[in-house]
Amino acid sequence: MTTTKAPTTTARLRELDIAHHLPAQQNYRLMQQIGGSRIITHAEGCFIHDADGNTILDGMAGLWCVNVGYGRAELADVAREQMLRLPFYNTFFRTATAPTVELATKIAAITGGRLQHVFFSSSGSEANDTAFRLVRHYWDLRGQPQRKIFISRWNAYHGSTVAGTSLGGMKLMHAQGDLPIPGIEHIMQPYHFGEGFSETEDAFAERAANALEERILQLGPDKVAAFIGEPVQGAGGVIIPPRAYWERIGAICKKYGVLLVCDEVICGFGRLGRWFGFQHFGLDPDLITMAKGLSSGYLPISATVVSQEIIGLLRDKDSEFFHGFTYSGHPTCAAVALRNIEIIEREGLVKRVAEDIGPYFNAGLQKLRSHAIVGEARSLGLIGAIEIVRQAGTNLRFGDKEGKAGPIVRDRCIANGLMVRAVRDSIVICPPLIITRAEVDKLVAIFDKSLTEAAALLA
Ligand code: PXG
């Protein structure tokens, strides 16, 4: 007997969502009160659709990841072909698969320089955990076992695993699970608008970077293993450091022999108008981590790319790295990632972000500064932020509504058909790299209308 299952209605899906599904980073009581999640049904290009019939311009590229946009049939075809040929095999048994080896080769070609060795995982968090374990193991092998401390920044985001949360600088996350774990230190972030408004950019850049040298000296340079940072902080509110900041950080790391780890999970794959953020800032990292744009989110895959010196030492010392995941080098995910990179190359998306749509996006955001509640509009490539303030020309927040003004603007944007994210009172924007000029115009128009409505609500 065959039974045909009736499609679950939207109302029923929401009930079941509340009853059984725990969405990420949510207050489960609030989810009950609002009647469950918005059900997203399908998407194409830069637009997502929900079960209530709304079409929403995706100003967040999913979650900072759908770089090539939705509806790429060739990525589905590649996944199907690979699944039928060999859906899975592991890399623990001295085995590998063609897509995995080819993807590692491709990544090594676009990272270039010393970054030639690729370890695969499934998420950005795991890629950072891998970097953390490998760096500590490296210093043991180098005969400097006391070099164990990682320095990161407050308000950084490096994931949600125990090490990822600890490396990150999100205090609300640290408060759950008694984190950070020992051996992780945090210094100030290079947030000029928020933490250096009265200083020149150069003076602020120097102060923020000097915090690294001061901490290294305080801890003892022989105890510091690595510095980790996102070239541009994403989840922390799209914090774009002055160029001098990264130049100085890079020099400090070199001076004290501290390894530099660039977390490229958001910045990678064209987001800043270069393949990677470290290339934009002229850095020479020892390790980089990547996820999201590596597969444009079509399947979960991440990578930790490691310098020849580090892997050379493991080889010289004949040391096994006791680390890996079932899905390390997953062939189907690798095949999709490889084709995703081919699409980015074929369509010239990195150059397009740098030379065409990135500057156009920036010009659009700058128009929003005419609103009295916009304190700053900034972007680099196709990632940007709008700062919501009480008074134009200042960085003063809405006193009693501090931290609430951002969500008010965000909710107006979503209601008007634009998906954005609020990080306290900063609205962050990160559209697919394929966004057209007309779609940027639409994004800016919806934002403009939403700011007008939000200003009335905040008055
Ligand atoms: N590093 C960076 C820079 C990230 O942005 C991760 C690591 C962790 O990746 P996984 O795949 O483990 O999630 C991220 C993820 C937000 C938000 O609120 C941002 C991320 C994840 C979830 C929410 O903006 N970034």
Residues whose N, C-alpha, C, O or C-beta is under 5 A from the ligand:
A	BS01	PXG	S123 G124 S125 E126 Y157 H158 G159 E230 G234 A235 D263 V265 I266 A291
